[in-house]
Amino acid sequence: MTIWGHRNFLILFFTSGIIAFGNKIYELALPLILYDLTQSAVAMSTMKGIEFLPNLLLAVFIGVLVDRVHKKNWSLASILLQMLVLLGLYATLAYGAPSLYVLYIGGFLLMTFGYAFSNARVAIVKQAIPTELLTSANVSLNFVTTLIGIIGPVLTGLMLMLPRLHDGLFVTAVAFGFAFILLLFLQSNEQPRAQRQSSFWKELLEGWRELRRNRLLWLISLTVIFLNCASGMVDTTVIFYAKDALLLSNFELGLVWSAAGIGGLLGSFIISWLRRRLKVGTLITLTTLCLALTYFMMYLSHSAAMLGVSLFLNGWFETISVVCIWTFRQETTPQHLIGRISGITGSLFKLGMPFAVAAAGWISAFTAPSIVFLVAMLINLILFVCCRFSPLWEKQRSLI
């Protein structure tokens, strides 16, 4: 059986596509709503920083809970709560003048419930898909995400041309409603866990020990901390740079942003081919260097076309890196620990994000947004040198 003959995978595939579509809308809508309200890069970067806090503060605990609960029910509850938050934000913006704190809290809750869903999905994929098909499954799930990444920003740009920016939040809530209904049809073979003999904290410690035992995954996790810092700084600044420096309209911003999705889509086609020829550590190291080059291209961008090309290449290399990391984590983690490992690594991955994103806002405010791209390039160049002379490149060939 191929991955496309797997019923549960198809449900997860289409559910992920719908949620990715909704995410693309509100991820662009919320910062732009803040920009219209404040005209401030600091306010936009603060929103992005707050959105990463759930991963930093709660991912570890969510991971333990996911290993304890029924993952389908957990996923359904996560989607439902996101719908309620989105509808609440929409109503607040439509019928009142909300403070920035209401939007910040809304962003925090959306990311919290969003991570709760994504962690459970990782566990469901691990449970439902044979190990030899995990790479294909992750490539396919990334494919639909990047495909929606192409369409989502364009549609968002069209919607943001309307008088009411917050309509995008209502559309997102409706999209999540469709995902909720589709996920109801997932056939779950999860068995109730036996009576637990260990406490919550002991189970958390068990997950931490497994991560430290998996030496290569530990090194990859440390690497991703800094990769995400650079990526988060750039993602936050690109919107402000396009609006403030290049003076792009919302529709033009949507078109330029879709270039990253096109690059990610094309990059996903060659991941399986690359993994058959190169080690995971080698791929992560090389893509780190390539991402540094794309950040330098963004620094040199003085037109929408140049910015679009740099985002295209950035999406290409980032997709290769991300899928390799996800797949390796699933392949090397025992089934009963996948939730905890995903939670712990998810928390580590975002460890520096709030600070990096906040720093990007202040750099943009006091110097120029383009300087953020240079800082991100420098982070990746240093990281490339460290990876090149680490076990990611040189050792544990049999594990990679």
Buried (B, 14 or more C-beta within 10 A) or exposed (E): EEBEEBEBBBBBBBBBBBBBBBBBBBBBBBBBBBBEBEEBBBBBBBBBBBBBBBBBBBBBBBBBBBBBBBBBEBBBBBBEBBBEBBBBBBBBBEEEEBEBEBBBBBBBBBBBBBBBBBBBBBBBBBBBBEEEBBBBBBBBBBBBBBBBBBBBBBBBBEBBEEEBBBBBBBBBBEBBBBBBEBBEEBEBEBEEEEEEEEEEEEBBBBBBEBBEEBEBBBBBBBBBBBBBBBBBBBBBBBBBBBBBBBEBBBBBBBBBBBBBBBBBBBBBEEBBEBBEEBBBBBBBBBBBBBBBBBBBBBBEBEEBEBBBBBBBBBBBBBBBBBBBBBBBBBBBBEEBBBBBBBBBBBBBBBBBBBBBBBBBBEBBBEEBBBBBBBBBBBBBBBBBEBBBEBBBBEBBEEBB
